[in-house]
Amino acid sequence: MLLRFGVENHLSIRDRQELVLTAAKQIKRRGHVLPVPILREEAVPVAVIYGANAAGKSNLVAAIRAMRRHIVESHKSRDAGDPIPRHPFLLDQASEHNPTRFDCVFTINDHEAGDAQEVYEYGFTFTQAEYVREWLHRIVRHKRQTTQMLFDRQTTDGQTRVDFSSRLRGENRATASLTRPNSLFLSAAAQNNHPQLGAIHRQFAEHWQPLGGEAAEFEIARSLDGFAHQDAFLELMRQADLGVVGTELEDYKPTEADHERFKKVSHFLAELSGSSDEADEQWQQLQRPKQLRFKHAVGDGARPLDFDLESRGTQRLAALAIPVLNAVAAGHLVVVDELDASLHHRLTAALVRLFKSATNRHGAQLVTAVHDTSLLRDGLELDDVWLAEKDRRGVSRFTPLTDYRIRSREDLEQVYRDGRIGGAPVIGDLAAVLDG
């Protein structure tokens, strides 16, 4: 579970900002929470970010995705000397040259041991040339809560040094020797089968699920083929009142146009590689995809419709439902921008309720940015909600709703829509632009 995420100098986020997913102690919650015994706290299953357009809420979602991408790709997908991708704040002179920082506090759950938890803090700072600092701490509780350093890495002018704790067991020095200035020590450790750090790396690579919310038909069909939760997927689509009563998968049959396109691609690949082997492999892949159709009730029977004939909302719900169901079953973190895009507000609320229900036994979480204010009166708690605002210098800041004095939950949506707690756009008279 994600307990805290911090970011500094990324896109519109210049100053350090934190997204906190631990339950606020000053409010009386009515919904499901996720216990964190080591910290004697509880985590919330949902963090929903509101704000005006261009306030920075999507940038916070993008920052979580970017942190994962650095961890997964920095060692295996980058050669020595390659620049490190980053997007610093560009509206002042200093920030462009200052390091970017990502950090988080998270738990790793052992389902076989009855969801026993370990709590870690991990983070790194970096420029385009090198990861300046990287650290991993473990938070433990015996008689009292303490923090143990596992490793601390520093890079200066291309020279990397890693300090290890005796608690970090594995080929630490060998891994340090393989860690380039432009790769993370955690990533290098995972690539070299470090047992302890491999488990940490898998938390980000496998349990953090960034979603675009859009997916091609063949991707959805491939995911559904042998999907462990097919019955739940179909029931979700039925409950959504889309008219869907079943699914149908069949092998995709390439058309003559597909053949012609493939000939051009295969010729190009053969020229690049000097071999037709890669082209042959691509052709095999082209013939494997499944074609997805949704069955719709017609009289006493059902008629399948091609996926591209379905509404955009049906397509998007299908793309979201598969990873969401997987996440709730496995305890993953789902990160998606604009969950409510193309969805009726009741469908958005239903997806949120999956995470907030008692069936979420393994600590699945959802972080999303939305515009749909009806969620504020449809199940969200005060500590589920964050407001994004941007000042006149273009700097984004994020404030939990618990920082505001709200008289009652009943008027929460109206308070936000009226702009009395920030996070809502102030719009002038658009018709006036045509005057004169």
C-alpha beads as a LAMMPS data file, in Angstrom:
LAMMPS data file: protein, C-alpha beads

436 atoms
435 bonds

1 atom types
1 bond types

-500.0 500.0 xlo xhi
-500.0 500.0 ylo yhi
-500.0 500.0 zlo zhi

Masses

1 110.0

Atoms # bond

1 1 1 0.000 0.000 0.000
2 1 1 1.091 3.558 -0.662
3 1 1 1.080 5.651 2.502
4 1 1 2.768 8.815 1.262
5 1 1 4.099 10.120 -2.036
6 1 1 6.368 13.161 -2.335
7 1 1 7.493 15.106 -5.396
8 1 1 9.547 18.226 -6.029
9 1 1 10.535 20.080 -9.217
10 1 1 8.419 18.095 -11.665
11 1 1 6.280 19.840 -14.300
12 1 1 4.162 22.480 -12.498
13 1 1 5.162 21.150 -9.057
14 1 1 8.119 23.334 -8.097
15 1 1 8.109 23.099 -4.300
16 1 1 7.935 19.827 -2.449
17 1 1 4.379 18.467 -2.267
18 1 1 3.023 15.363 -0.527
19 1 1 0.018 13.183 -1.176
20 1 1 -0.827 11.422 2.090
21 1 1 -2.934 8.259 2.092
22 1 1 -3.151 7.636 5.832
23 1 1 -6.522 8.176 7.480
24 1 1 -6.990 11.452 9.300
25 1 1 -7.454 10.975 13.027
26 1 1 -9.497 14.154 13.535
27 1 1 -12.507 12.995 11.516
28 1 1 -15.037 10.271 12.044
29 1 1 -14.887 8.035 8.987
30 1 1 -17.764 5.891 7.842
31 1 1 -15.991 3.874 5.164
32 1 1 -13.501 1.047 4.796
33 1 1 -9.892 1.604 5.899
34 1 1 -6.733 -0.496 5.592
35 1 1 -4.826 -1.181 8.826
36 1 1 -1.090 -0.503 9.105
37 1 1 -0.193 -2.056 12.483
38 1 1 3.509 -1.115 12.472
39 1 1 2.681 2.583 12.272
40 1 1 -0.483 2.232 14.392
41 1 1 -2.313 3.991 11.589
42 1 1 -4.806 3.194 8.869
43 1 1 -4.517 3.782 5.134
44 1 1 -7.313 5.082 2.934
45 1 1 -8.139 3.070 -0.200
46 1 1 -8.856 6.110 -2.371
47 1 1 -7.256 9.506 -3.061
48 1 1 -9.266 11.742 -5.406
49 1 1 -7.742 14.998 -6.642
50 1 1 -9.943 17.921 -7.700
51 1 1 -8.910 21.173 -9.282
52 1 1 -9.383 23.562 -12.165
53 1 1 -7.974 22.786 -15.579
54 1 1 -4.181 23.305 -15.599
55 1 1 -4.074 23.406 -11.773
56 1 1 -1.614 20.495 -11.754
57 1 1 -3.720 17.546 -10.653
58 1 1 -2.749 15.499 -13.711
59 1 1 0.894 16.367 -13.043
60 1 1 0.687 14.760 -9.609
61 1 1 -0.711 11.602 -11.187
62 1 1 2.053 11.792 -13.817
63 1 1 4.673 12.082 -11.072
64 1 1 3.642 8.742 -9.549
65 1 1 3.866 7.152 -12.983
66 1 1 7.255 8.764 -13.584
67 1 1 8.696 7.434 -10.323
68 1 1 7.688 3.916 -11.278
69 1 1 9.130 4.342 -14.771
70 1 1 12.522 5.398 -13.375
71 1 1 12.616 2.355 -11.099
72 1 1 11.588 -0.108 -13.795
73 1 1 13.601 1.269 -16.719
74 1 1 16.680 3.098 -15.439
75 1 1 19.097 0.150 -15.499
76 1 1 17.749 -2.200 -18.154
77 1 1 16.583 0.366 -20.717
78 1 1 19.334 2.969 -20.530
79 1 1 22.927 2.841 -21.767
80 1 1 25.884 4.528 -20.097
81 1 1 25.886 8.215 -20.916
82 1 1 22.218 8.376 -21.868
83 1 1 20.419 11.387 -20.376
84 1 1 17.893 10.767 -17.628
85 1 1 14.398 11.833 -18.746
86 1 1 12.974 14.543 -16.520
87 1 1 10.592 17.478 -16.668
88 1 1 11.596 20.176 -14.166
89 1 1 9.621 23.310 -13.413
90 1 1 10.496 25.760 -16.199
91 1 1 8.896 29.032 -15.120
92 1 1 11.900 30.262 -13.125
93 1 1 15.625 30.149 -13.848
94 1 1 16.769 28.165 -10.817
95 1 1 14.449 25.159 -11.011
96 1 1 15.623 24.052 -14.441
97 1 1 19.035 23.312 -12.917
98 1 1 17.857 22.018 -9.532
99 1 1 17.389 18.254 -9.011
100 1 1 13.997 16.575 -9.231
101 1 1 12.908 14.443 -6.271
102 1 1 10.516 11.512 -5.889
103 1 1 9.974 9.624 -2.632
104 1 1 7.339 7.461 -0.992
105 1 1 6.429 5.439 2.085
106 1 1 4.773 2.119 1.308
107 1 1 4.019 -1.319 2.684
108 1 1 4.709 -4.756 1.294
109 1 1 2.105 -7.304 2.257
110 1 1 2.731 -11.025 2.597
111 1 1 -0.665 -12.596 1.863
112 1 1 0.608 -16.071 2.782
113 1 1 1.566 -14.800 6.224
114 1 1 -1.849 -13.334 6.835
115 1 1 -1.118 -9.959 5.239
116 1 1 1.869 -9.292 7.497
117 1 1 3.415 -5.958 6.509
118 1 1 6.806 -4.394 6.110
119 1 1 6.995 -0.601 5.827
120 1 1 9.645 1.142 3.740
121 1 1 10.656 4.642 2.724
122 1 1 12.350 4.946 -0.666
123 1 1 13.320 7.932 -2.752
124 1 1 15.824 9.533 -5.098
125 1 1 16.883 12.896 -6.506
126 1 1 18.273 13.345 -9.993
127 1 1 19.418 15.673 -12.714
128 1 1 19.566 14.938 -16.417
129 1 1 23.077 13.536 -15.947
130 1 1 22.899 11.444 -12.767
131 1 1 20.931 10.157 -9.793
132 1 1 22.413 12.427 -7.155
133 1 1 21.048 10.561 -4.151
134 1 1 18.993 7.420 -3.505
135 1 1 17.941 5.887 -0.219
136 1 1 15.949 3.022 1.271
137 1 1 14.838 2.864 4.913
138 1 1 12.749 0.299 6.739
139 1 1 10.351 1.316 9.499
140 1 1 9.998 -1.266 12.270
141 1 1 8.310 -1.486 15.642
142 1 1 9.506 -3.487 18.621
143 1 1 8.937 -1.590 21.822
144 1 1 8.797 1.606 19.819
145 1 1 8.859 2.676 16.204
146 1 1 12.308 3.125 14.670
147 1 1 13.727 3.727 11.194
148 1 1 16.593 1.595 9.867
149 1 1 18.797 2.652 6.966
150 1 1 19.245 -0.151 4.406
151 1 1 21.276 1.757 1.838
152 1 1 22.219 5.311 0.931
153 1 1 23.652 6.094 -2.490
154 1 1 25.288 9.331 -3.578
155 1 1 26.703 10.297 -6.969
156 1 1 28.955 13.314 -7.482
157 1 1 30.486 14.208 -10.856
158 1 1 29.913 10.726 -12.189
159 1 1 31.344 8.901 -9.157
160 1 1 28.852 6.703 -7.299
161 1 1 29.173 5.586 -3.693
162 1 1 26.716 3.310 -1.901
163 1 1 26.697 2.829 1.884
164 1 1 25.026 -0.371 3.103
165 1 1 23.539 -1.471 6.374
166 1 1 24.369 -4.917 7.735
167 1 1 20.605 -5.532 7.531
168 1 1 20.775 -5.461 3.725
169 1 1 21.803 -8.955 2.728
170 1 1 22.898 -9.836 -0.788
171 1 1 25.557 -9.032 -3.364
172 1 1 25.604 -5.368 -2.398
173 1 1 29.112 -4.397 -3.500
174 1 1 28.846 -6.297 -6.769
175 1 1 25.568 -4.486 -7.480
176 1 1 27.112 -1.126 -6.555
177 1 1 29.916 -1.725 -9.056
178 1 1 27.315 -2.225 -11.795
179 1 1 25.283 0.872 -10.878
180 1 1 25.857 3.632 -13.405
181 1 1 25.429 7.326 -12.555
182 1 1 22.300 7.289 -14.752
183 1 1 20.755 4.149 -13.222
184 1 1 19.213 3.500 -9.838
185 1 1 20.877 1.114 -7.401
186 1 1 17.481 -0.488 -6.730
187 1 1 17.023 -1.124 -10.455
188 1 1 20.508 -2.568 -10.847
189 1 1 19.926 -4.829 -7.832
190 1 1 16.700 -6.202 -9.326
191 1 1 18.422 -6.888 -12.644
192 1 1 21.101 -8.830 -10.773
193 1 1 18.677 -10.968 -8.732
194 1 1 19.258 -9.314 -5.364
195 1 1 16.799 -11.251 -3.152
196 1 1 15.879 -8.516 -0.687
197 1 1 15.851 -5.583 -3.085
198 1 1 14.157 -7.653 -5.784
199 1 1 11.046 -7.807 -3.612
200 1 1 11.117 -4.015 -3.203
201 1 1 11.523 -3.546 -6.953
202 1 1 8.595 -5.874 -7.683
203 1 1 6.370 -3.727 -5.483
204 1 1 6.778 -0.893 -7.989
205 1 1 7.024 -2.964 -11.168
206 1 1 4.077 -5.281 -10.508
207 1 1 1.886 -3.703 -7.819
208 1 1 1.861 -0.095 -9.047
209 1 1 -0.508 -0.087 -12.038
210 1 1 -0.523 3.158 -14.038
211 1 1 -3.497 3.225 -16.425
212 1 1 -4.153 5.400 -19.411
213 1 1 -7.834 4.532 -19.348
214 1 1 -7.757 3.825 -23.060
215 1 1 -6.890 0.496 -24.640
216 1 1 -7.051 -0.942 -28.115
217 1 1 -9.527 -3.700 -28.797
218 1 1 -6.814 -6.337 -29.191
219 1 1 -5.336 -5.404 -25.791
220 1 1 -8.675 -5.785 -24.020
221 1 1 -9.393 -9.025 -25.896
222 1 1 -5.971 -10.414 -25.013
223 1 1 -6.528 -9.557 -21.351
224 1 1 -9.953 -11.187 -21.328
225 1 1 -8.665 -14.400 -22.933
226 1 1 -8.239 -16.632 -19.877
227 1 1 -8.937 -13.742 -17.473
228 1 1 -9.245 -15.075 -13.917
229 1 1 -12.146 -12.741 -13.113
230 1 1 -14.236 -13.088 -16.271
231 1 1 -17.466 -13.649 -14.347
232 1 1 -16.879 -10.492 -12.291
233 1 1 -16.016 -8.545 -15.457
234 1 1 -19.223 -9.603 -17.176
235 1 1 -21.288 -8.881 -14.069
236 1 1 -19.726 -5.419 -13.818
237 1 1 -20.603 -4.710 -17.457
238 1 1 -24.152 -5.962 -16.865
239 1 1 -24.586 -3.890 -13.710
240 1 1 -23.451 -0.808 -15.642
241 1 1 -26.738 -0.893 -17.584
242 1 1 -25.007 -0.814 -20.970
243 1 1 -27.158 -3.527 -22.491
244 1 1 -24.233 -5.953 -22.455
245 1 1 -25.209 -9.530 -21.580
246 1 1 -22.121 -11.435 -22.700
247 1 1 -18.784 -11.410 -24.489
248 1 1 -17.469 -13.209 -27.519
249 1 1 -13.807 -13.752 -28.445
250 1 1 -12.619 -15.181 -31.718
251 1 1 -9.321 -15.310 -33.546
252 1 1 -8.644 -12.213 -35.575
253 1 1 -8.460 -12.875 -39.305
254 1 1 -6.077 -10.478 -41.081
255 1 1 -7.591 -8.757 -44.108
256 1 1 -5.936 -8.235 -47.473
257 1 1 -5.141 -4.678 -46.369
258 1 1 -3.397 -6.094 -43.268
259 1 1 -1.306 -8.327 -45.541
260 1 1 -0.252 -5.384 -47.676
261 1 1 0.672 -3.265 -44.649
262 1 1 2.646 -6.149 -43.202
263 1 1 4.641 -6.568 -46.406
264 1 1 5.764 -2.955 -46.185
265 1 1 6.629 -3.260 -42.474
266 1 1 8.487 -6.551 -42.927
267 1 1 10.539 -5.098 -45.764
268 1 1 11.470 -2.126 -43.580
269 1 1 12.398 -4.365 -40.604
270 1 1 14.468 -6.647 -42.805
271 1 1 16.425 -3.663 -44.102
272 1 1 17.089 -2.419 -40.578
273 1 1 18.117 -5.750 -39.084
274 1 1 19.519 -7.494 -42.108
275 1 1 17.325 -10.478 -41.271
276 1 1 13.752 -11.543 -41.880
277 1 1 13.504 -13.365 -38.510
278 1 1 12.057 -10.341 -36.714
279 1 1 9.564 -9.800 -39.518
280 1 1 8.460 -13.427 -39.274
281 1 1 7.935 -13.008 -35.534
282 1 1 5.861 -9.876 -36.110
283 1 1 3.698 -11.766 -38.602
284 1 1 3.059 -14.494 -36.051
285 1 1 2.022 -11.845 -33.545
286 1 1 -0.353 -10.303 -36.095
287 1 1 -2.201 -13.586 -36.478
288 1 1 -2.591 -14.260 -32.736
289 1 1 -4.814 -11.408 -31.486
290 1 1 -8.408 -12.044 -30.558
291 1 1 -11.374 -10.021 -31.738
292 1 1 -13.793 -8.875 -29.030
293 1 1 -17.543 -8.478 -29.390
294 1 1 -20.081 -7.621 -26.715
295 1 1 -23.391 -9.462 -26.851
296 1 1 -26.534 -7.343 -26.519
297 1 1 -30.015 -8.611 -25.662
298 1 1 -32.310 -8.928 -28.664
299 1 1 -35.729 -10.442 -27.966
300 1 1 -35.103 -13.861 -26.459
301 1 1 -31.516 -14.022 -27.665
302 1 1 -28.353 -11.937 -27.954
303 1 1 -26.584 -10.284 -30.862
304 1 1 -22.820 -9.619 -30.836
305 1 1 -21.602 -6.170 -31.915
306 1 1 -18.081 -5.296 -33.024
307 1 1 -16.105 -3.448 -30.370
308 1 1 -15.701 -0.322 -32.510
309 1 1 -19.506 0.012 -32.678
310 1 1 -19.778 0.325 -28.899
311 1 1 -20.045 3.722 -27.241
312 1 1 -16.889 5.431 -26.016
313 1 1 -18.118 4.963 -22.447
314 1 1 -18.557 1.209 -22.926
315 1 1 -15.083 0.933 -24.452
316 1 1 -13.501 2.914 -21.620
317 1 1 -15.283 0.969 -18.897
318 1 1 -14.073 -2.293 -20.468
319 1 1 -10.508 -0.940 -20.550
320 1 1 -10.689 0.083 -16.875
321 1 1 -12.619 -2.881 -15.480
322 1 1 -9.949 -5.533 -16.132
323 1 1 -7.046 -3.836 -14.268
324 1 1 -9.398 -2.591 -11.529
325 1 1 -10.706 -6.111 -10.841
326 1 1 -7.155 -7.440 -10.869
327 1 1 -6.085 -4.707 -8.470
328 1 1 -8.825 -5.378 -5.922
329 1 1 -8.098 -9.114 -6.027
330 1 1 -4.320 -8.700 -5.665
331 1 1 -3.939 -5.515 -3.603
332 1 1 -2.473 -3.290 -6.341
333 1 1 -2.220 0.494 -6.530
334 1 1 -4.141 1.866 -9.536
335 1 1 -3.101 5.308 -10.780
336 1 1 -5.284 6.835 -13.492
337 1 1 -5.869 10.365 -14.707
338 1 1 -9.504 11.429 -15.166
339 1 1 -11.200 8.229 -14.094
340 1 1 -14.513 9.928 -14.888
341 1 1 -13.729 10.656 -18.558
342 1 1 -16.534 9.331 -20.810
343 1 1 -18.250 7.656 -17.845
344 1 1 -21.612 8.459 -16.257
345 1 1 -21.093 9.686 -12.705
346 1 1 -22.780 6.572 -11.306
347 1 1 -20.260 4.352 -13.100
348 1 1 -17.372 6.408 -11.739
349 1 1 -18.840 6.119 -8.241
350 1 1 -19.267 2.359 -8.673
351 1 1 -15.580 1.935 -9.574
352 1 1 -14.567 3.997 -6.544
353 1 1 -16.797 1.862 -4.299
354 1 1 -14.933 -1.292 -5.392
355 1 1 -11.881 0.025 -3.563
356 1 1 -13.843 1.331 -0.584
357 1 1 -15.795 -1.875 0.015
358 1 1 -14.986 -4.510 2.638
359 1 1 -14.207 -6.972 -0.174
360 1 1 -10.971 -5.022 -0.686
361 1 1 -9.123 -7.298 1.742
362 1 1 -5.591 -6.984 0.356
363 1 1 -5.103 -3.222 0.420
364 1 1 -5.884 -2.181 -3.158
365 1 1 -5.825 1.593 -3.662
366 1 1 -6.919 4.104 -6.271
367 1 1 -5.297 7.486 -6.972
368 1 1 -7.076 9.570 -9.586
369 1 1 -7.766 13.112 -10.730
370 1 1 -11.393 13.913 -11.575
371 1 1 -13.827 16.723 -12.344
372 1 1 -17.030 14.916 -11.329
373 1 1 -18.178 16.723 -8.187
374 1 1 -21.035 14.283 -7.550
375 1 1 -18.460 11.939 -5.965
376 1 1 -18.226 14.426 -3.107
377 1 1 -21.728 13.435 -2.015
378 1 1 -21.547 9.812 -3.134
379 1 1 -19.263 7.998 -0.723
380 1 1 -16.009 9.956 -0.480
381 1 1 -14.693 10.724 2.982
382 1 1 -13.067 14.058 3.817
383 1 1 -9.600 12.479 3.904
384 1 1 -10.121 10.881 0.483
385 1 1 -10.148 14.304 -1.211
386 1 1 -7.314 16.632 -2.270
387 1 1 -7.541 20.034 -3.950
388 1 1 -5.047 21.244 -6.558
389 1 1 -4.426 24.962 -7.066
390 1 1 -1.899 26.929 -9.108
391 1 1 -0.673 30.384 -8.075
392 1 1 0.219 33.335 -10.309
393 1 1 3.767 32.023 -10.741
394 1 1 2.431 28.785 -12.206
395 1 1 3.307 26.730 -9.097
396 1 1 0.955 23.877 -8.154
397 1 1 0.049 23.080 -4.556
398 1 1 -2.087 20.291 -3.122
399 1 1 -4.160 20.562 0.029
400 1 1 -6.152 17.820 1.781
401 1 1 -9.801 18.618 2.313
402 1 1 -9.304 17.908 6.017
403 1 1 -7.385 21.227 6.240
404 1 1 -10.662 23.082 5.641
405 1 1 -13.461 23.560 8.133
406 1 1 -16.480 21.891 6.576
407 1 1 -19.701 22.235 8.553
408 1 1 -21.327 19.112 7.180
409 1 1 -20.880 16.471 4.510
410 1 1 -24.249 17.327 3.014
411 1 1 -23.117 20.682 1.595
412 1 1 -19.627 19.544 0.565
413 1 1 -20.296 19.448 -3.174
414 1 1 -21.941 22.855 -3.160
415 1 1 -19.123 24.360 -1.080
416 1 1 -16.612 23.146 -3.670
417 1 1 -18.677 24.196 -6.679
418 1 1 -19.080 27.671 -5.189
419 1 1 -15.295 27.983 -4.902
420 1 1 -15.377 28.544 -1.138
421 1 1 -12.588 26.018 -0.448
422 1 1 -10.485 26.533 -3.582
423 1 1 -9.704 24.115 -6.354
424 1 1 -12.476 25.399 -8.652
425 1 1 -11.858 27.537 -11.761
426 1 1 -12.722 31.235 -11.809
427 1 1 -14.159 31.814 -15.273
428 1 1 -14.983 35.149 -16.831
429 1 1 -17.716 35.947 -19.316
430 1 1 -16.696 33.917 -22.370
431 1 1 -19.365 35.610 -24.467
432 1 1 -17.569 38.891 -23.895
433 1 1 -14.702 37.799 -26.159
434 1 1 -17.045 38.258 -29.131
435 1 1 -18.104 41.787 -28.165
436 1 1 -16.863 44.566 -30.366

Bonds

1 1 1 2
2 1 2 3
3 1 3 4
4 1 4 5
5 1 5 6
6 1 6 7
7 1 7 8
8 1 8 9
9 1 9 10
10 1 10 11
11 1 11 12
12 1 12 13
13 1 13 14
14 1 14 15
15 1 15 16
16 1 16 17
17 1 17 18
18 1 18 19
19 1 19 20
20 1 20 21
21 1 21 22
22 1 22 23
23 1 23 24
24 1 24 25
25 1 25 26
26 1 26 27
27 1 27 28
28 1 28 29
29 1 29 30
30 1 30 31
31 1 31 32
32 1 32 33
33 1 33 34
34 1 34 35
35 1 35 36
36 1 36 37
37 1 37 38
38 1 38 39
39 1 39 40
40 1 40 41
41 1 41 42
42 1 42 43
43 1 43 44
44 1 44 45
45 1 45 46
46 1 46 47
47 1 47 48
48 1 48 49
49 1 49 50
50 1 50 51
51 1 51 52
52 1 52 53
53 1 53 54
54 1 54 55
55 1 55 56
56 1 56 57
57 1 57 58
58 1 58 59
59 1 59 60
60 1 60 61
61 1 61 62
62 1 62 63
63 1 63 64
64 1 64 65
65 1 65 66
66 1 66 67
67 1 67 68
68 1 68 69
69 1 69 70
70 1 70 71
71 1 71 72
72 1 72 73
73 1 73 74
74 1 74 75
75 1 75 76
76 1 76 77
77 1 77 78
78 1 78 79
79 1 79 80
80 1 80 81
81 1 81 82
82 1 82 83
83 1 83 84
84 1 84 85
85 1 85 86
86 1 86 87
87 1 87 88
88 1 88 89
89 1 89 90
90 1 90 91
91 1 91 92
92 1 92 93
93 1 93 94
94 1 94 95
95 1 95 96
96 1 96 97
97 1 97 98
98 1 98 99
99 1 99 100
100 1 100 101
101 1 101 102
102 1 102 103
103 1 103 104
104 1 104 105
105 1 105 106
106 1 106 107
107 1 107 108
108 1 108 109
109 1 109 110
110 1 110 111
111 1 111 112
112 1 112 113
113 1 113 114
114 1 114 115
115 1 115 116
116 1 116 117
117 1 117 118
118 1 118 119
119 1 119 120
120 1 120 121
121 1 121 122
122 1 122 123
123 1 123 124
124 1 124 125
125 1 125 126
126 1 126 127
127 1 127 128
128 1 128 129
129 1 129 130
130 1 130 131
131 1 131 132
132 1 132 133
133 1 133 134
134 1 134 135
135 1 135 136
136 1 136 137
137 1 137 138
138 1 138 139
139 1 139 140
140 1 140 141
141 1 141 142
142 1 142 143
143 1 143 144
144 1 144 145
145 1 145 146
146 1 146 147
147 1 147 148
148 1 148 149
149 1 149 150
150 1 150 151
151 1 151 152
152 1 152 153
153 1 153 154
154 1 154 155
155 1 155 156
156 1 156 157
157 1 157 158
158 1 158 159
159 1 159 160
160 1 160 161
161 1 161 162
162 1 162 163
163 1 163 164
164 1 164 165
165 1 165 166
166 1 166 167
167 1 167 168
168 1 168 169
169 1 169 170
170 1 170 171
171 1 171 172
172 1 172 173
173 1 173 174
174 1 174 175
175 1 175 176
176 1 176 177
177 1 177 178
178 1 178 179
179 1 179 180
180 1 180 181
181 1 181 182
182 1 182 183
183 1 183 184
184 1 184 185
185 1 185 186
186 1 186 187
187 1 187 188
188 1 188 189
189 1 189 190
190 1 190 191
191 1 191 192
192 1 192 193
193 1 193 194
194 1 194 195
195 1 195 196
196 1 196 197
197 1 197 198
198 1 198 199
199 1 199 200
200 1 200 201
201 1 201 202
202 1 202 203
203 1 203 204
204 1 204 205
205 1 205 206
206 1 206 207
207 1 207 208
208 1 208 209
209 1 209 210
210 1 210 211
211 1 211 212
212 1 212 213
213 1 213 214
214 1 214 215
215 1 215 216
216 1 216 217
217 1 217 218
218 1 218 219
219 1 219 220
220 1 220 221
221 1 221 222
222 1 222 223
223 1 223 224
224 1 224 225
225 1 225 226
226 1 226 227
227 1 227 228
228 1 228 229
229 1 229 230
230 1 230 231
231 1 231 232
232 1 232 233
233 1 233 234
234 1 234 235
235 1 235 236
236 1 236 237
237 1 237 238
238 1 238 239
239 1 239 240
240 1 240 241
241 1 241 242
242 1 242 243
243 1 243 244
244 1 244 245
245 1 245 246
246 1 246 247
247 1 247 248
248 1 248 249
249 1 249 250
250 1 250 251
251 1 251 252
252 1 252 253
253 1 253 254
254 1 254 255
255 1 255 256
256 1 256 257
257 1 257 258
258 1 258 259
259 1 259 260
260 1 260 261
261 1 261 262
262 1 262 263
263 1 263 264
264 1 264 265
265 1 265 266
266 1 266 267
267 1 267 268
268 1 268 269
269 1 269 270
270 1 270 271
271 1 271 272
272 1 272 273
273 1 273 274
274 1 274 275
275 1 275 276
276 1 276 277
277 1 277 278
278 1 278 279
279 1 279 280
280 1 280 281
281 1 281 282
282 1 282 283
283 1 283 284
284 1 284 285
285 1 285 286
286 1 286 287
287 1 287 288
288 1 288 289
289 1 289 290
290 1 290 291
291 1 291 292
292 1 292 293
293 1 293 294
294 1 294 295
295 1 295 296
296 1 296 297
297 1 297 298
298 1 298 299
299 1 299 300
300 1 300 301
301 1 301 302
302 1 302 303
303 1 303 304
304 1 304 305
305 1 305 306
306 1 306 307
307 1 307 308
308 1 308 309
309 1 309 310
310 1 310 311
311 1 311 312
312 1 312 313
313 1 313 314
314 1 314 315
315 1 315 316
316 1 316 317
317 1 317 318
318 1 318 319
319 1 319 320
320 1 320 321
321 1 321 322
322 1 322 323
323 1 323 324
324 1 324 325
325 1 325 326
326 1 326 327
327 1 327 328
328 1 328 329
329 1 329 330
330 1 330 331
331 1 331 332
332 1 332 333
333 1 333 334
334 1 334 335
335 1 335 336
336 1 336 337
337 1 337 338
338 1 338 339
339 1 339 340
340 1 340 341
341 1 341 342
342 1 342 343
343 1 343 344
344 1 344 345
345 1 345 346
346 1 346 347
347 1 347 348
348 1 348 349
349 1 349 350
350 1 350 351
351 1 351 352
352 1 352 353
353 1 353 354
354 1 354 355
355 1 355 356
356 1 356 357
357 1 357 358
358 1 358 359
359 1 359 360
360 1 360 361
361 1 361 362
362 1 362 363
363 1 363 364
364 1 364 365
365 1 365 366
366 1 366 367
367 1 367 368
368 1 368 369
369 1 369 370
370 1 370 371
371 1 371 372
372 1 372 373
373 1 373 374
374 1 374 375
375 1 375 376
376 1 376 377
377 1 377 378
378 1 378 379
379 1 379 380
380 1 380 381
381 1 381 382
382 1 382 383
383 1 383 384
384 1 384 385
385 1 385 386
386 1 386 387
387 1 387 388
388 1 388 389
389 1 389 390
390 1 390 391
391 1 391 392
392 1 392 393
393 1 393 394
394 1 394 395
395 1 395 396
396 1 396 397
397 1 397 398
398 1 398 399
399 1 399 400
400 1 400 401
401 1 401 402
402 1 402 403
403 1 403 404
404 1 404 405
405 1 405 406
406 1 406 407
407 1 407 408
408 1 408 409
409 1 409 410
410 1 410 411
411 1 411 412
412 1 412 413
413 1 413 414
414 1 414 415
415 1 415 416
416 1 416 417
417 1 417 418
418 1 418 419
419 1 419 420
420 1 420 421
421 1 421 422
422 1 422 423
423 1 423 424
424 1 424 425
425 1 425 426
426 1 426 427
427 1 427 428
428 1 428 429
429 1 429 430
430 1 430 431
431 1 431 432
432 1 432 433
433 1 433 434
434 1 434 435
435 1 435 436
